[in-house]
Amino acid sequence: MTRIGEVIATARRAHGLTQEQLAKLAGVTQAALSRYENDLREPDDGVLDQIAHALGVTPSFLRRADRVHGGMAVDAHMRRRATAAPGVWRRLEAQLNMYRWHASQMFEEVTINASSHVPTIDALEASPADAARLVRAQWRMPIGPVRHLVDWLESAGCVVFVEDFGSPRVDGLSQWIGDHPVIIVNAVVPPDRMRLTLAHELGHLVMHTAVTIGQDLEAEANAFAGEFLMPADVVRPALRNLSASRLPALKQEYGVSMQALVERAFHLGLLGPKERTRIYKVFSARGWRVIEPGSDDIPIERPALAEVIGSALAGRGLTDREIADLAGFASAGENALFRPTGLRAV
């Protein structure tokens, strides 16, 4: 017997559906669906077609998807706030697996000729800061602030998706698909926070393909992101004698939040605990703890690789329906990931 039940349950959670709701949409009983999801019984072809249609995917997608990978497992990393509800966590974890499965099917048909790659570095052999410096060196990035971060990620074969998570409590998630990593980030976060999230998830992908007990994965990913976006050798002079009045300009220069700059100065030893507290009191007095000024002036990171893949397939003469089928979607309208530029009516 296959493990298709796990895939059906994951797809259902990704759509935010209960068993009762999916059973109604698919025209089966909840008892039958429960047996399918628990691999106590395998749906026949007709029933599987109904379930797939209700989930907006193809039957072959459900049959071909591999095992579900959990957050913070060997090759899956999720950035989570402590206040995120377990239900939100499970739904987003399911969505991450769905993205991975759709992308995996597409990569069977499309080869990405990336100009570089996302390296994997043993976190026990290199510090997060050293790992960030090594990635920047391998990618031949210019000295200083990082412009167009998502372009650098996509040029290394990383597929980035931006989606409204339906909750502000989780910023981003990532997993490896063979040789290609996938990152999804929350569309509702401001541009500065999104950039930090992208760098944070890159840190997970680089350092945490193998996890050792005792590692503080989030702290390591944060340290990686700090060095990657604000290299110590470059940012150090700007962070000396830091004051709240200088932060808005530095925010625009580095494309990160003012709080991230304060924390960077603190961790580099350029800001003591008392000075750090004093700056945060200014933040509170000005309302910057809730909404920082200048976030709307930072360019929004806009992924393009998935759309380029769809457009490349369209250039080969494939219809929108055929492209959707390759990615495992039930129809062109369901294909929100690899939709060609200027979707045609077919």
C-alpha positions in Angstrom: 0.0 0.0 0.0 1.2 3.5 -0.8 1.6 6.4 1.6 -0.9 8.6 -0.3 -2.9 9.2 2.8 -0.2 11.4 4.3 -0.1 13.4 1.0 -3.9 13.9 1.0 -3.9 15.0 4.7 -1.0 17.5 4.0 -2.8 19.0 0.9 -6.0 19.3 3.0 -4.2 21.2 5.8 -2.4 23.4 3.3 -5.8 24.5 2.0 -7.1 25.1 5.5 -9.8 22.5 5.2 -11.1 20.1 7.8 -11.8 16.5 7.0 -15.5 17.2 7.0 -15.1 20.1 4.5 -12.8 18.1 2.1 -15.1 15.1 2.3 -18.1 17.3 1.3 -16.1 18.9 -1.6 -14.9 15.5 -2.8 -18.2 13.8 -2.5 -17.1 11.1 -0.1 -17.9 10.4 3.5 -15.8 11.7 6.3 -15.3 8.2 7.6 -13.9 7.1 4.2 -11.6 10.1 4.0 -10.3 9.4 7.5 -9.4 5.9 6.4 -7.7 7.2 3.3 -5.7 9.7 5.2 -4.6 7.1 7.8 -3.6 4.7 5.0 -6.2 2.1 6.2 -7.7 2.0 2.8 -6.5 3.3 -0.6 -8.9 5.3 -2.8 -9.7 3.9 -6.2 -9.0 5.9 -9.3 -12.4 7.5 -9.4 -12.4 8.6 -5.8 -8.8 9.9 -6.1 -9.9 12.0 -9.1 -12.6 13.5 -6.9 -10.2 14.3 -4.0 -7.6 15.7 -6.3 -10.1 18.0 -8.0 -11.3 19.2 -4.7 -7.7 20.0 -3.7 -6.9 21.7 -7.0 -4.2 19.2 -8.0 -3.9 16.3 -10.4 -4.2 12.7 -9.3 -0.7 12.0 -10.4 0.5 14.8 -8.1 -1.0 13.0 -5.1 0.5 9.7 -6.3 4.0 11.0 -7.0 4.6 13.3 -3.9 7.2 11.9 -1.6 7.2 11.9 2.2 6.2 14.9 4.2 9.1 16.8 5.7 8.6 18.5 9.0 9.8 21.9 10.2 13.3 22.1 11.6 14.0 18.5 10.4 17.1 17.7 8.5 16.3 19.6 5.4 13.3 21.8 6.4 13.6 24.9 8.4 10.8 27.2 9.6 11.2 30.5 11.3 8.6 30.7 14.0 7.5 33.2 16.6 6.7 31.7 20.0 3.1 33.1 19.8 2.3 31.2 16.5 -0.6 28.9 17.2 0.0 25.2 16.5 -2.7 25.2 13.8 -0.9 28.0 11.9 2.4 26.1 12.2 0.9 22.9 10.8 -0.9 24.7 8.0 2.2 26.5 6.9 4.3 23.4 7.2 1.8 21.7 4.9 2.0 24.6 2.4 5.8 24.3 2.4 5.5 20.7 1.5 3.0 21.5 -1.3 5.4 24.1 -2.7 8.2 21.6 -2.6 6.2 18.9 -4.3 5.0 21.2 -7.1 8.5 22.5 -7.7 9.9 19.0 -7.6 7.6 17.9 -10.4 8.5 21.0 -12.4 12.2 20.4 -12.0 11.7 17.0 -13.6 10.9 18.9 -16.8 13.0 22.0 -16.5 16.7 22.4 -15.8 17.8 25.6 -14.1 21.2 26.8 -15.3 22.1 28.8 -12.2 25.2 31.0 -12.3 26.0 29.9 -8.7 24.6 27.6 -6.0 23.6 27.7 -2.4 26.5 25.9 -0.6 26.1 23.8 2.5 28.5 24.5 5.4 28.9 22.5 8.6 27.9 24.9 11.4 30.2 23.0 13.7 33.2 23.8 11.5 32.4 27.4 10.7 30.7 30.2 12.6 27.6 31.7 11.2 29.5 34.9 10.4 32.2 32.9 8.5 29.5 31.0 6.7 27.9 34.3 5.5 31.2 35.6 4.4 31.9 32.4 2.5 28.6 32.6 0.7 29.2 36.2 -0.2 32.6 35.4 -1.5 31.4 32.4 -3.6 28.6 34.5 -5.1 31.1 37.3 -5.8 28.9 39.9 -4.2 30.1 43.5 -4.0 31.3 44.8 -0.7 28.7 46.5 1.4 24.9 46.4 1.5 23.0 43.8 -0.4 20.9 45.1 -3.3 18.1 43.0 -4.8 18.6 40.1 -2.4 16.0 37.9 -4.1 17.9 38.2 -7.4 21.0 36.8 -5.7 19.0 33.9 -4.3 17.4 33.1 -7.6 20.7 33.3 -9.5 21.9 30.5 -7.1 18.9 28.3 -8.1 16.8 29.1 -5.1 13.1 29.3 -5.8 11.4 32.1 -3.8 7.6 32.4 -3.3 5.8 35.3 -1.6 2.4 34.4 -0.1 0.1 35.8 2.5 0.4 33.4 5.4 -2.8 34.6 7.0 -0.9 35.3 10.2 1.9 37.8 11.1 3.4 35.3 13.5 5.5 33.4 11.0 7.8 35.2 8.6 9.3 32.5 6.4 10.0 28.8 5.7 12.5 26.9 3.6 13.3 23.4 2.4 15.7 21.7 0.0 14.4 20.0 -3.2 17.3 17.8 -4.2 19.8 20.4 -5.5 17.4 23.3 -5.3 16.2 25.1 -2.2 12.7 26.7 -1.8 11.9 29.7 0.4 8.5 31.1 1.0 8.0 34.4 2.8 5.0 36.1 4.3 3.7 38.8 1.9 2.3 40.9 4.8 5.6 41.8 6.4 7.3 45.1 5.5 10.2 45.0 3.0 12.9 45.4 5.5 11.7 42.4 7.6 11.2 40.4 4.4 14.8 40.9 3.5 16.0 39.8 6.9 13.7 36.7 6.7 15.2 35.8 3.3 18.7 36.1 4.7 17.6 34.1 7.8 16.2 31.3 5.7 19.3 31.3 3.6 21.3 30.8 6.8 19.2 27.7 7.6 19.7 26.3 4.1 23.4 26.8 4.2 24.2 25.6 7.8 21.4 23.2 8.8 21.3 20.4 6.3 22.5 18.3 9.3 21.4 19.2 12.7 23.3 18.4 15.9 21.6 18.3 19.3 22.3 21.4 21.3 22.5 23.8 18.3 20.5 27.0 18.6 19.3 27.0 15.0 17.5 30.3 15.2 20.4 32.2 16.8 22.7 30.8 14.2 20.4 31.8 11.3 20.1 35.3 12.9 23.8 35.7 13.1 24.2 34.5 9.5 21.6 37.1 8.4 23.3 39.8 10.3 26.7 39.3 8.7 25.2 38.6 5.3 23.2 41.9 5.1 25.4 44.0 7.4 29.0 42.8 7.0 31.0 43.7 10.1 34.0 45.1 8.3 31.7 47.5 6.4 29.0 48.4 8.9 31.2 48.8 12.0 32.3 52.4 11.4 28.6 53.4 10.7 27.4 51.8 14.0 30.0 53.5 16.3 28.4 56.1 18.6 25.0 55.0 17.3 22.0 57.2 18.0 18.3 57.0 17.2 18.6 60.0 14.8 21.1 58.2 12.6 19.1 55.0 12.2 16.6 56.1 9.5 19.4 56.8 7.0 21.2 53.6 7.9 17.9 51.7 7.4 17.6 53.0 3.8 21.3 52.2 3.1 21.2 48.6 4.3 17.6 47.8 3.7 17.0 46.4 7.2 15.0 47.5 10.1 16.3 50.0 12.6 15.9 47.4 15.3 18.1 45.0 13.3 20.8 47.7 13.1 20.6 48.3 16.9 21.0 44.5 17.5 23.9 44.4 15.1 25.7 47.1 16.9 25.0 45.4 20.2 26.3 42.0 19.0 29.4 43.6 17.5 30.2 45.2 20.9 29.6 48.7 19.6 26.6 49.4 21.8 26.4 48.6 25.5 23.2 47.4 27.3 22.5 50.8 28.7 22.9 52.6 25.3 20.7 49.9 23.7 18.0 50.4 26.3 18.1 54.1 25.8 17.6 53.8 22.1 14.7 51.5 22.5 13.1 54.0 24.9 13.3 56.5 22.1 11.6 53.9 19.8 8.8 53.4 22.3 8.3 57.2 22.7 8.0 57.7 19.0 5.9 54.7 18.3 8.7 53.0 16.3 8.3 49.7 18.2 5.0 49.2 16.4 5.6 50.8 13.0 9.1 52.0 11.9 9.3 54.9 9.6 10.8 54.5 6.1 9.8 50.9 5.5 7.7 51.8 2.5 10.8 53.5 0.9 12.7 50.2 0.8 12.3 48.4 -2.6 10.1 45.3 -2.4 11.8 42.0 -3.2 9.9 40.5 -6.1 10.7 36.9 -7.1 10.7 36.1 -10.8 12.3 32.7 -11.3 9.0 30.6 -11.0 7.4 32.9 -13.5 10.4 32.7 -15.8 10.1 28.9 -15.7 6.5 29.1 -16.7 7.3 31.6 -19.5 10.1 29.4 -20.8 7.7 26.5 -21.1 5.2 28.7 -22.8 8.0 29.7 -25.2 8.3 26.0 -26.1 4.7 26.0 -27.2 3.1 24.5 -24.1 -0.3 25.8 -23.3 -1.2 27.2 -19.8 -3.1 24.0 -19.1 -0.1 21.8 -20.0 2.2 23.9 -17.8 -0.2 23.6 -14.9 -0.4 19.8 -15.5 3.4 19.5 -15.4 3.5 21.2 -12.0 0.6 19.1 -10.7 -2.2 21.6 -10.8 -5.7 20.6 -11.8 -6.2 23.6 -14.1 -4.4 26.7 -15.3 -6.4 28.8 -12.9 -5.0 26.8 -10.0 -1.4 27.3 -11.1 -0.4 30.3 -9.0 3.2 29.3 -8.8 4.6 28.7 -12.3 2.2 31.0 -14.2 3.7 32.4 -17.4 4.0 36.2 -17.7 0.8 37.5 -19.1 -1.3 34.4 -18.7 -3.1 33.6 -21.8 -6.7 32.4 -22.0 -6.5 28.9 -23.4 
